Amino acid sequence: MTDNTRDLRFQVTTANPSELPKTFFRKSHELVFSQLSLTAREHDMMALFLSRLNREHWLDFIEKRDIYAPQYTFSGDVLKEWFGLSSKQLYPTLRPVAERLSSRKIGLSNDQCEEFDFIPLFARVKYHKGSLTIVPNSELIHAYVDYSAGHAQINHHSFRSLKSEHSKRLYTLLSRFKDSNTKLHQQ
């Protein structure tokens, strides 16, 4: 299999904003309660990635039929709408965000068993010809797509309108404990 064929096979491309979920993205229980500190823009980039993430993209990897993690690519139109930026603002705004996010690690710990594990979130974050490609770290696949322990269903419109990292983290935590009608409990 050539590199080009492999790249196409494992490429999840989002060329149009209408390909993203209309309202919600999901974040696993493990990610919600992990030791992960992100800036507001990093939260937004992570939310973009999670909004496109789907367990089916990973079936060959999970079932050990393949060794490659999927690559998630977002076109300039998607990026402009998601981040509320013009074409000229994309590169200078996303570059420092992607650089910081590519070096972030997630801390998974269990104090009762005296265990911890720090794992990089992504294998690669690349911007090329107006498109952003995110390659998640395959070691975190279960933290990304395992919703069996619970997950937060997060309204991405409300989430993206929040301006501080703390409000985004709090909103995510509160979203983890919605009632059965997917509404936040009154605070």
C-alpha positions as protocol buffer text, in pm:
chain_id: "A"
residue {
  index: 1
  type: MET
  ca { x: 0 y: 0 z: 0 }
}
residue {
  index: 2
  type: THR
  ca { x: 150 y: 333 z: -102 }
}
residue {
  index: 3
  type: ASP
  ca { x: 162 y: 628 z: 134 }
}
residue {
  index: 4
  type: ASN
  ca { x: -92 y: 809 z: -82 }
}
residue {
  index: 5
  type: THR
  ca { x: -341 y: 518 z: -67 }
}
residue {
  index: 6
  type: ARG
  ca { x: -288 y: 485 z: 307 }
}
residue {
  index: 7
  type: ASP
  ca { x: -341 y: 858 z: 356 }
}
residue {
  index: 8
  type: LEU
  ca { x: -670 y: 851 z: 165 }
}
residue {
  index: 9
  type: ARG
  ca { x: -791 y: 539 z: 342 }
}
residue {
  index: 10
  type: PHE
  ca { x: -738 y: 683 z: 689 }
}
residue {
  index: 11
  type: GLN
  ca { x: -840 y: 1038 z: 605 }
}
residue {
  index: 12
  type: VAL
  ca { x: -1159 y: 1176 z: 760 }
}
residue {
  index: 13
  type: THR
  ca { x: -1213 y: 1499 z: 571 }
}
residue {
  index: 14
  type: THR
  ca { x: -1458 y: 1770 z: 669 }
}
residue {
  index: 15
  type: ALA
  ca { x: -1487 y: 2003 z: 371 }
}
residue {
  index: 16
  type: ASN
  ca { x: -1815 y: 2173 z: 460 }
}
residue {
  index: 17
  type: PRO
  ca { x: -1941 y: 2300 z: 798 }
}
residue {
  index: 18
  type: SER
  ca { x: -2268 y: 2110 z: 738 }
}
residue {
  index: 19
  type: GLU
  ca { x: -2072 y: 1783 z: 786 }
}
residue {
  index: 20
  type: LEU
  ca { x: -2023 y: 1865 z: 1155 }
}
residue {
  index: 21
  type: PRO
  ca { x: -2289 y: 1770 z: 1410 }
}
residue {
  index: 22
  type: LYS
  ca { x: -2564 y: 2030 z: 1426 }
}
residue {
  index: 23
  type: THR
  ca { x: -2569 y: 2072 z: 1803 }
}
residue {
  index: 24
  type: PHE
  ca { x: -2358 y: 1843 z: 2021 }
}
residue {
  index: 25
  type: PHE
  ca { x: -2021 y: 1676 z: 2049 }
}
residue {
  index: 26
  type: ARG
  ca { x: -1934 y: 1408 z: 2303 }
}
residue {
  index: 27
  type: LYS
  ca { x: -1646 y: 1391 z: 2544 }
}
residue {
  index: 28
  type: SER
  ca { x: -1580 y: 1067 z: 2732 }
}
residue {
  index: 29
  type: HIS
  ca { x: -1592 y: 1046 z: 3110 }
}
residue {
  index: 30
  type: GLU
  ca { x: -1219 y: 977 z: 3109 }
}
residue {
  index: 31
  type: LEU
  ca { x: -1143 y: 1300 z: 2920 }
}
residue {
  index: 32
  type: VAL
  ca { x: -1388 y: 1508 z: 3124 }
}
residue {
  index: 33
  type: PHE
  ca { x: -1225 y: 1409 z: 3454 }
}
residue {
  index: 34
  type: SER
  ca { x: -864 y: 1387 z: 3336 }
}
residue {
  index: 35
  type: GLN
  ca { x: -586 y: 1624 z: 3432 }
}
residue {
  index: 36
  type: LEU
  ca { x: -594 y: 1828 z: 3113 }
}
residue {
  index: 37
  type: SER
  ca { x: -543 y: 2201 z: 3120 }
}
residue {
  index: 38
  type: LEU
  ca { x: -622 y: 2382 z: 2794 }
}
residue {
  index: 39
  type: THR
  ca { x: -660 y: 2745 z: 2691 }
}
residue {
  index: 40
  type: ALA
  ca { x: -997 y: 2857 z: 2555 }
}
residue {
  index: 41
  type: ARG
  ca { x: -879 y: 2827 z: 2192 }
}
residue {
  index: 42
  type: GLU
  ca { x: -724 y: 2486 z: 2262 }
}
residue {
  index: 43
  type: HIS
  ca { x: -1060 y: 2376 z: 2404 }
}
residue {
  index: 44
  type: ASP
  ca { x: -1222 y: 2494 z: 2080 }
}
residue {
  index: 45
  type: MET
  ca { x: -974 y: 2304 z: 1861 }
}
residue {
  index: 46
  type: MET
  ca { x: -1018 y: 1992 z: 2074 }
}
residue {
  index: 47
  type: ALA
  ca { x: -1398 y: 2032 z: 2045 }
}
residue {
  index: 48
  type: LEU
  ca { x: -1367 y: 2054 z: 1666 }
}
residue {
  index: 49
  type: PHE
  ca { x: -1171 y: 1728 z: 1662 }
}
residue {
  index: 50
  type: LEU
  ca { x: -1415 y: 1557 z: 1902 }
}
residue {
  index: 51
  type: SER
  ca { x: -1715 y: 1674 z: 1699 }
}
residue {
  index: 52
  type: ARG
  ca { x: -1590 y: 1471 z: 1402 }
}
residue {
  index: 53
  type: LEU
  ca { x: -1454 y: 1174 z: 1597 }
}
residue {
  index: 54
  type: ASN
  ca { x: -1652 y: 856 z: 1547 }
}
residue {
  index: 55
  type: ARG
  ca { x: -1585 y: 506 z: 1676 }
}
residue {
  index: 56
  type: GLU
  ca { x: -1642 y: 361 z: 1326 }
}
residue {
  index: 57
  type: HIS
  ca { x: -1335 y: 549 z: 1200 }
}
residue {
  index: 58
  type: TRP
  ca { x: -1129 y: 339 z: 1441 }
}
residue {
  index: 59
  type: LEU
  ca { x: -1275 y: -11 z: 1390 }
}
residue {
  index: 60
  type: ASP
  ca { x: -984 y: -145 z: 1183 }
}
residue {
  index: 61
  type: PHE
  ca { x: -739 y: -12 z: 1439 }
}
residue {
  index: 62
  type: ILE
  ca { x: -935 y: -139 z: 1741 }
}
residue {
  index: 63
  type: GLU
  ca { x: -979 y: -482 z: 1584 }
}
residue {
  index: 64
  type: LYS
  ca { x: -605 y: -491 z: 1498 }
}
residue {
  index: 65
  type: ARG
  ca { x: -660 y: -509 z: 1121 }
}
residue {
  index: 66
  type: ASP
  ca { x: -454 y: -192 z: 1078 }
}
residue {
  index: 67
  type: ILE
  ca { x: -187 y: 1 z: 1262 }
}
residue {
  index: 68
  type: TYR
  ca { x: -268 y: 354 z: 1142 }
}
residue {
  index: 69
  type: ALA
  ca { x: -475 y: 608 z: 1330 }
}
residue {
  index: 70
  type: PRO
  ca { x: -720 y: 809 z: 1118 }
}
residue {
  index: 71
  type: GLN
  ca { x: -630 y: 1166 z: 1025 }
}
residue {
  index: 72
  type: TYR
  ca { x: -898 y: 1430 z: 1070 }
}
residue {
  index: 73
  type: THR
  ca { x: -874 y: 1715 z: 819 }
}
residue {
  index: 74
  type: PHE
  ca { x: -1083 y: 2032 z: 833 }
}
residue {
  index: 75
  type: SER
  ca { x: -1108 y: 2271 z: 538 }
}
residue {
  index: 76
  type: GLY
  ca { x: -1062 y: 2646 z: 563 }
}
residue {
  index: 77
  type: ASP
  ca { x: -1441 y: 2699 z: 538 }
}
residue {
  index: 78
  type: VAL
  ca { x: -1497 y: 2474 z: 839 }
}
residue {
  index: 79
  type: LEU
  ca { x: -1219 y: 2646 z: 1034 }
}
residue {
  index: 80
  type: LYS
  ca { x: -1350 y: 2995 z: 955 }
}
residue {
  index: 81
  type: GLU
  ca { x: -1699 y: 2910 z: 1075 }
}
residue {
  index: 82
  type: TRP
  ca { x: -1591 y: 2710 z: 1382 }
}
residue {
  index: 83
  type: PHE
  ca { x: -1343 y: 2968 z: 1510 }
}
residue {
  index: 84
  type: GLY
  ca { x: -1522 y: 3279 z: 1376 }
}
residue {
  index: 85
  type: LEU
  ca { x: -1218 y: 3393 z: 1180 }
}
residue {
  index: 86
  type: SER
  ca { x: -1146 y: 3530 z: 833 }
}
residue {
  index: 87
  type: SER
  ca { x: -914 y: 3348 z: 592 }
}
residue {
  index: 88
  type: LYS
  ca { x: -631 y: 3588 z: 675 }
}
residue {
  index: 89
  type: GLN
  ca { x: -671 y: 3526 z: 1049 }
}
residue {
  index: 90
  type: LEU
  ca { x: -658 y: 3144 z: 1030 }
}
residue {
  index: 91
  type: TYR
  ca { x: -284 y: 3085 z: 1012 }
}
residue {
  index: 92
  type: PRO
  ca { x: -168 y: 3344 z: 1269 }
}
residue {
  index: 93
  type: THR
  ca { x: -444 y: 3247 z: 1513 }
}
residue {
  index: 94
  type: LEU
  ca { x: -430 y: 2868 z: 1478 }
}
residue {
  index: 95
  type: ARG
  ca { x: -51 y: 2830 z: 1464 }
}
residue {
  index: 96
  type: PRO
  ca { x: 22 y: 2900 z: 1834 }
}
residue {
  index: 97
  type: VAL
  ca { x: -290 y: 2707 z: 1938 }
}
residue {
  index: 98
  type: ALA
  ca { x: -185 y: 2401 z: 1737 }
}
residue {
  index: 99
  type: GLU
  ca { x: 173 y: 2426 z: 1863 }
}
residue {
  index: 100
  type: ARG
  ca { x: 62 y: 2428 z: 2228 }
}
residue {
  index: 101
  type: LEU
  ca { x: -205 y: 2162 z: 2175 }
}
residue {
  index: 102
  type: SER
  ca { x: 41 y: 1928 z: 2002 }
}
residue {
  index: 103
  type: SER
  ca { x: 256 y: 1930 z: 2316 }
}
residue {
  index: 104
  type: ARG
  ca { x: -29 y: 1884 z: 2565 }
}
residue {
  index: 105
  type: LYS
  ca { x: -47 y: 1565 z: 2762 }
}
residue {
  index: 106
  type: ILE
  ca { x: -345 y: 1411 z: 2931 }
}
residue {
  index: 107
  type: GLY
  ca { x: -294 y: 1289 z: 3286 }
}
residue {
  index: 108
  type: LEU
  ca { x: -491 y: 983 z: 3383 }
}
residue {
  index: 109
  type: SER
  ca { x: -455 y: 899 z: 3749 }
}
residue {
  index: 110
  type: ASN
  ca { x: -598 y: 671 z: 4012 }
}
residue {
  index: 111
  type: ASP
  ca { x: -490 y: 786 z: 4356 }
}
residue {
  index: 112
  type: GLN
  ca { x: -639 y: 482 z: 4531 }
}
residue {
  index: 113
  type: CYS
  ca { x: -412 y: 249 z: 4335 }
}
residue {
  index: 114
  type: GLU
  ca { x: -129 y: 503 z: 4328 }
}
residue {
  index: 115
  type: GLU
  ca { x: -118 y: 498 z: 3947 }
}
residue {
  index: 116
  type: PHE
  ca { x: -79 y: 772 z: 3689 }
}
residue {
  index: 117
  type: ASP
  ca { x: -18 y: 791 z: 3317 }
}
residue {
  index: 118
  type: PHE
  ca { x: 68 y: 1099 z: 3111 }
}
residue {
  index: 119
  type: ILE
  ca { x: 10 y: 1060 z: 2738 }
}
residue {
  index: 120
  type: PRO
  ca { x: 40 y: 1316 z: 2453 }
}
residue {
  index: 121
  type: LEU
  ca { x: -302 y: 1401 z: 2306 }
}
residue {
  index: 122
  type: PHE
  ca { x: -197 y: 1406 z: 1942 }
}
residue {
  index: 123
  type: ALA
  ca { x: 62 y: 1247 z: 1719 }
}
residue {
  index: 124
  type: ARG
  ca { x: 48 y: 1544 z: 1481 }
}
residue {
  index: 125
  type: VAL
  ca { x: -129 y: 1877 z: 1425 }
}
residue {
  index: 126
  type: LYS
  ca { x: -61 y: 2018 z: 1079 }
}
residue {
  index: 127
  type: TYR
  ca { x: -183 y: 2322 z: 883 }
}
residue {
  index: 128
  type: HIS
  ca { x: -127 y: 2307 z: 508 }
}
residue {
  index: 129
  type: LYS
  ca { x: -288 y: 2504 z: 224 }
}
residue {
  index: 130
  type: GLY
  ca { x: -565 y: 2635 z: 448 }
}
residue {
  index: 131
  type: SER
  ca { x: -658 y: 2297 z: 599 }
}
residue {
  index: 132
  type: LEU
  ca { x: -595 y: 2169 z: 950 }
}
residue {
  index: 133
  type: THR
  ca { x: -509 y: 1801 z: 998 }
}
residue {
  index: 134
  type: ILE
  ca { x: -518 y: 1641 z: 1342 }
}
residue {
  index: 135
  type: VAL
  ca { x: -379 y: 1293 z: 1400 }
}
residue {
  index: 136
  type: PRO
  ca { x: -480 y: 1169 z: 1744 }
}
residue {
  index: 137
  type: ASN
  ca { x: -247 y: 960 z: 1956 }
}
residue {
  index: 138
  type: SER
  ca { x: -367 y: 603 z: 1901 }
}
residue {
  index: 139
  type: GLU
  ca { x: -281 y: 512 z: 2261 }
}
residue {
  index: 140
  type: LEU
  ca { x: -573 y: 730 z: 2369 }
}
residue {
  index: 141
  type: ILE
  ca { x: -835 y: 575 z: 2144 }
}
residue {
  index: 142
  type: HIS
  ca { x: -1032 y: 431 z: 2434 }
}
residue {
  index: 143
  type: ALA
  ca { x: -1026 y: 764 z: 2618 }
}
residue {
  index: 144
  type: TYR
  ca { x: -1152 y: 930 z: 2298 }
}
residue {
  index: 145
  type: VAL
  ca { x: -1433 y: 691 z: 2198 }
}
residue {
  index: 146
  type: ASP
  ca { x: -1521 y: 478 z: 2500 }
}
residue {
  index: 147
  type: TYR
  ca { x: -1853 y: 617 z: 2617 }
}
residue {
  index: 148
  type: SER
  ca { x: -1949 y: 309 z: 2821 }
}
residue {
  index: 149
  type: ALA
  ca { x: -1832 y: 475 z: 3146 }
}
residue {
  index: 150
  type: GLY
  ca { x: -2036 y: 781 z: 3058 }
}
residue {
  index: 151
  type: HIS
  ca { x: -1978 y: 1097 z: 2862 }
}
residue {
  index: 152
  type: ALA
  ca { x: -2062 y: 1464 z: 2844 }
}
residue {
  index: 153
  type: GLN
  ca { x: -2288 y: 1567 z: 2559 }
}
residue {
  index: 154
  type: ILE
  ca { x: -2178 y: 1925 z: 2502 }
}
residue {
  index: 155
  type: ASN
  ca { x: -2368 y: 2185 z: 2300 }
}
residue {
  index: 156
  type: HIS
  ca { x: -2089 y: 2317 z: 2080 }
}
residue {
  index: 157
  type: HIS
  ca { x: -2260 y: 2651 z: 2005 }
}
residue {
  index: 158
  type: SER
  ca { x: -2283 y: 2735 z: 2376 }
}
residue {
  index: 159
  type: PHE
  ca { x: -1938 y: 2590 z: 2442 }
}
residue {
  index: 160
  type: ARG
  ca { x: -1770 y: 2798 z: 2171 }
}
residue {
  index: 161
  type: SER
  ca { x: -1941 y: 3116 z: 2288 }
}
residue {
  index: 162
  type: LEU
  ca { x: -1770 y: 3087 z: 2627 }
}
residue {
  index: 163
  type: LYS
  ca { x: -1452 y: 3293 z: 2641 }
}
residue {
  index: 164
  type: SER
  ca { x: -1248 y: 3158 z: 2932 }
}
residue {
  index: 165
  type: GLU
  ca { x: -1081 y: 2823 z: 2978 }
}
residue {
  index: 166
  type: HIS
  ca { x: -1242 y: 2787 z: 3321 }
}
residue {
  index: 167
  type: SER
  ca { x: -1595 y: 2844 z: 3194 }
}
residue {
  index: 168
  type: LYS
  ca { x: -1538 y: 2588 z: 2915 }
}
residue {
  index: 169
  type: ARG
  ca { x: -1413 y: 2330 z: 3164 }
}
residue {
  index: 170
  type: LEU
  ca { x: -1702 y: 2398 z: 3404 }
}
residue {
  index: 171
  type: TYR
  ca { x: -1956 y: 2379 z: 3120 }
}
residue {
  index: 172
  type: THR
  ca { x: -1809 y: 2042 z: 3018 }
}
residue {
  index: 173
  type: LEU
  ca { x: -1834 y: 1912 z: 3376 }
}
residue {
  index: 174
  type: LEU
  ca { x: -2193 y: 2032 z: 3409 }
}
residue {
  index: 175
  type: SER
  ca { x: -2278 y: 1877 z: 3072 }
}
residue {
  index: 176
  type: ARG
  ca { x: -2164 y: 1542 z: 3210 }
}
residue {
  index: 177
  type: PHE
  ca { x: -2453 y: 1552 z: 3459 }
}
residue {
  index: 178
  type: LYS
  ca { x: -2746 y: 1654 z: 3239 }
}
residue {
  index: 179
  type: ASP
  ca { x: -3089 y: 1511 z: 3304 }
}
residue {
  index: 180
  type: SER
  ca { x: -3247 y: 1259 z: 3067 }
}
residue {
  index: 181
  type: ASN
  ca { x: -3377 y: 1539 z: 2841 }
}
residue {
  index: 182
  type: THR
  ca { x: -3017 y: 1655 z: 2783 }
}
residue {
  index: 183
  type: LYS
  ca { x: -3080 y: 1975 z: 2979 }
}
residue {
  index: 184
  type: LEU
  ca { x: -2844 y: 2109 z: 3240 }
}
residue {
  index: 185
  type: HIS
  ca { x: -2973 y: 2086 z: 3595 }
}
residue {
  index: 186
  type: GLN
  ca { x: -3062 y: 2423 z: 3743 }
}
residue {
  index: 187
  type: GLN
  ca { x: -2777 y: 2575 z: 3942 }
}
